[in-house]
Amino acid sequence: MNTASEHTDAQPAVTVIGLGEMGFALAGAFLAGGHPTTVWNRTPEKAESLVAKGAERSATVRDAVAASPLVVVSVKGNATARAVLESSGDALSGRSVLNLTDGTSAEARAVAEWVTGQGARYLHGQIMTIAPGIGAAETVIFYGGSDAVFEEFQPTLRLLGGRGTLISADAGVPALYGMAVHGTMWGALNGFLHAAALLSGAGIEVKRFLDDARPSVEALLGFLPMLADEVDRAEYATPYGALQHHRPSVEDLIRESEARNVDVAFPAYTLGLVNKAVEDGHATDSYSRLIEYFRKR
Ligand SMILES: NC(=O)c1ccc[n+]([C@@H]2O[C@H](COP(=O)([O-])OP(=O)(O)OC[C@H]3O[C@@H](n4cnc5c(N)ncnc54)[C@H](OP(=O)(O)O)[C@@H]3O)[C@@H](O)[C@H]2O)c1
């Protein structure tokens, strides 16, 4: 078995800092892929089963960072990521850091700036799955930062997920991508659960509705490229389905919800946006015009 101090060009040694739910899965994937793997965690006992599988446990962050050319960080928050890396002293110089810690884009950029200031290269990754999804062919990870790190460690990164892409030289962009997916998801989930409250209140099985309405629901995704294009061009003219046609449907949804004792806050928010746009003279514009009401003026 390899030890962490040995490494070959084919399988570079990897250090994983942070063995929470996610870091543990990451270290497991590197070990399973045959990489000499060094781990460090604030609570060292969490490393025990990884050590039993061949991982090296470092007593200090400094030793962990010094053990491998690629240093992967997965902790709670980027302030912690930076504080932990700071404790490695000058060991960081010459290393490649892959930070897989979630936070805002500005927080990721701040860690990137500090790490590169220490003479290390920096890549940020936004993992779009939960821990059991690590290693799956369909797992998406958005990367941003050093293209040299992304290219050099491609085979290693593929062990984490089959659909990893470098989307930007800006280390903050992966976080934005992740939030854009989650924001879209929560909007859709809230709309669906509001609808489910209406349906179940009327004694209709929600699963049955989904079977019957599947083509209509699935068609929703098909509208997004058109909306995206209109937003990118700031061109909201449309021959069909303008805001003036959305308004009565949203009003119906609110009246139906009130009649069925279902909370109206979610559709009322939508109606508020539509009304503002119509009052501002945009009644014949596409739904995408509402982007202007999400932007703070
Ligand atoms: N879990 C998921 O499914 C998932 C999915 C996508 C992204 N992520 C992201 O992955 C990152 C890690 O998440 P997780 O789920 O693994 O979290 P977690 O299970 O709560 O573990 C948190 C990790 O951070 C460490 N930590 C917290 N505060 C620390 C401090 N002050 N100094 C040093 N270490 C500290 C913990 O060490 P101790 O063990 O000593 O407490 C532990 O290793 C987060 O940014 C999370 O958003 C997680």
The ligand as an ORCA input file, in Angstrom:
! r2SCAN-3c Opt
* xyz 0 1
  N     -22.751     17.597      3.646
  C     -23.149     17.804      2.387
  O     -23.951     17.043      1.832
  C     -22.580     18.961      1.593
  C     -22.981     19.133      0.261
  C     -22.416     20.147     -0.506
  C     -21.513     21.009      0.084
  N     -21.174     20.850      1.393
  C     -20.221     21.793      1.979
  O     -19.100     21.130      2.458
  C     -18.530     21.866      3.567
  C     -18.403     20.915      4.762
  O     -19.703     20.503      5.103
  P     -20.031     19.220      5.980
  O     -21.410     18.822      5.642
  O     -18.933     18.232      5.891
  O     -20.062     19.878      7.431
  P     -20.019     19.163      8.847
  O     -20.378     17.726      8.747
  O     -20.822     20.023      9.766
  O     -18.478     19.261      9.232
  C     -17.894     20.513      9.432
  C     -16.397     20.367      9.328
  O     -15.798     21.655      9.603
  C     -14.904     21.500     10.687
  N     -14.860     22.734     11.462
  C     -15.911     23.487     11.866
  N     -15.463     24.555     12.566
  C     -14.110     24.456     12.613
  C     -13.090     25.252     13.190
  N     -13.378     26.376     13.839
  N     -11.817     24.855     13.004
  C     -11.512     23.733     12.323
  N     -12.435     22.925     11.760
  C     -13.731     23.288     11.910
  C     -15.462     20.352     11.492
  O     -14.492     19.848     12.366
  P     -14.942     18.946     13.642
  O     -15.179     17.559     13.089
  O     -13.805     19.031     14.558
  O     -16.206     19.563     14.189
  C     -15.817     19.390     10.359
  O     -14.668     18.783      9.824
  C     -19.508     23.014      3.848
  O     -19.066     24.189      3.235
  C     -20.790     22.512      3.209
  O     -21.666     23.573      2.867
  C     -21.672     19.850      2.167
*
